Amino acid sequence: MENPEQDSQEQESQEQQRTHILVAVTKSSKKGYPNPSKRSRAALEWILENIVRHNVDRFNLQILHVQYPNASDEEYEDGVNMLEYFEFECHKIGAAYVAWIAQGPDPKIVICNEVERLNADLLVMGTGKLGSIRRFFNRIRGESASAFCLKYAECPVITVSEKATKRHIALQELRQTSSM
């Protein structure tokens, strides 16, 4: 006869043994375009392809999108719609995931606070080359979210550039064609 209490303890033990990966995502900066940014897609694709896909039972993905506290209902809905893309990608390979929207005045601080609150084992976020205008505004506002999290997050941080993901995909395609 099975013991339900023992089954519950085994499930809890398996959950604790999983590596908790927090993936910070954002939507595209194009006006009226509620899809994920290229950097966020690159970060998720990289982590799924290079780490999670090979052993989906070992990982628990936590997908975080941060919005400003005064976000309109439309902006909130755009965020929810954007998260559906990430949920679909995780679901395709059978990876365990949770996706949510947090609010705060400064996304980089919210991300670091969530890392601490969730006791994440790894933070993954997209990064990229900034144009001269964005670099100028970053000097005024302070450092980028990825630079801030590299310094202050209480876990290892992987930043993924869109270029790195494209290069990885091209290498995979090259390997597949050469093995035929």
N, C-alpha and C positions, 0 to 999 in steps of 0.2 A: 504494500500500500504506500502510495506516495505521500510525502509530507509537504503540504503547501507552504509551510513556514521555511522549510529547507530550500524549496524552489525559489522562493522570494529572496532568500539570502544569496543563492547562487546567481540570480539575475543582477542583484545589487553589486556583487563582487565582480561580475563581468563588466558592468557599467563603469566601475571604478578603474578597471584595468585598461579601458579604452583611452586612447590619446585624444584629448579635447583640443580641437583646432578651431580657433576663432578666425573667421574670414570677414574682414571689414569691407563693405561694398558701398558703392555710390551709383547714382544714376547719371546718365549722360548729361553733360552741361548744355547740350543743344536745347533751346527753348521748345517746350511742347513735345519733348521726346522722352517718354517715361521708361525707356529701355536702360539696361545697365551700361555703365561706361565701359569703354574698351579696356581700361586698366583693371576694372573689377572683374570683367569676364576673363581676362588673361590670368589674373590671380587664381580664380576658381579653377579654370581649365588646367593650370599648371599643377595645382595641389592635387586635383583629382587624377591627373595623368601620371604624375611622378611619385606620389606617395599613397594616396587612398586606394586607387584602383587595384593595386596588387594585393591588398588585404583589407577589404571594406569592413570586416568585422572588428578590426582593431581601432577604428576611428569614429569619433563623434564630431560632426561638423556643426559649428554654431555660426550662423550667417547673420551679421549685424549691419543694419543700415541706420545711420544717424541723421535726424532731421532737427532743424531749429524749432524751439518751442512754439513760435508763432506761425508754424506751417499751416496753410489752409487745408480744408478738407480735400480739395483737389490734389494738392501736393502729397497728402497722406495716401490717397488712393493710388497716385502714381508710384509711390514707394512700395505699396503692397503689390501692385502689378509687376513692378520690377523684380521683387523678391520671388515671384512665381517662376521666373527664368532660372534662378539659382536652385530652387526647389526641384524643378524639372530635371536639371542636370544631375543633381544628387540622386534623385529617384531612378534615373536611367541606369545607374550602375549599382543601385541597391545600398547606397551609403546612408547611414543614420544621420539625420540633420534636424536642426531647429532653426527657424528664421524669424527675426523680429525687428521692429523699428524702435529705437530709443530716441529720446529727445534731449537736447542740451544745447547751450549757447556756443559751445566749441567742440566740434566733432572729435578732434584729436584727444581732448581730455576725457570725453565720454568713452572713447575706445579704450584708453588706458584704464579707466575705472571699471569697465566691463571685463577686461582681462583679469583684473584683481578680484572682482566679485565672483566670477565664474571659475577662478583658479585655472585658467586656460594653460595648456601645455605649450601652445604655439600660436602666434598671431601671424596671419598672412594678409597682405594687402598689396594692391597694385600701386605702381609708381611709374613715373615717366619723365621724359625731358620736358621742362617747362619752357614756353616761349618767353620772349623778353618782357612782354606785358605782365604775364603771370608772375614772373620772377620779381618784377618791380613791386607788385602788390603783396607778394609773400614777404618782402623785406619790411613793408609797412605793417602787415598783419602778424608777422612772426613766421616761424618755419612751417613747412608743409606738415600734413598729418603723418606721413610716413617717416619723415626725419624726426619728428617729435616722439613718435612711438618707438623708433629705434633707440632713442636715448632713455625713455622713461617707462616703457612697458615692463612689467614684472615677469616676462617670459621671453624666450627667443622670438625674434621677428624675422620673417622672410618677406622681402619686398620683391615683387615680380613685375618686370617691365613687359609691355606688349611685344616688344622686339624679341625678348628672350623666348616667349611662347611661340612666336612665328618661326624662329630659328629651330626650336625643338620639334615642331610639327614638320618642318621641311626635312630635318634629319631622319625622322621616323619614316616619312614617305620615301626618302632615298634608300633607307635600309630595306624597306619592303620591296622596292623595285629591284634592288640588287640581289635579293635572296631568291628571286623568281627564276 
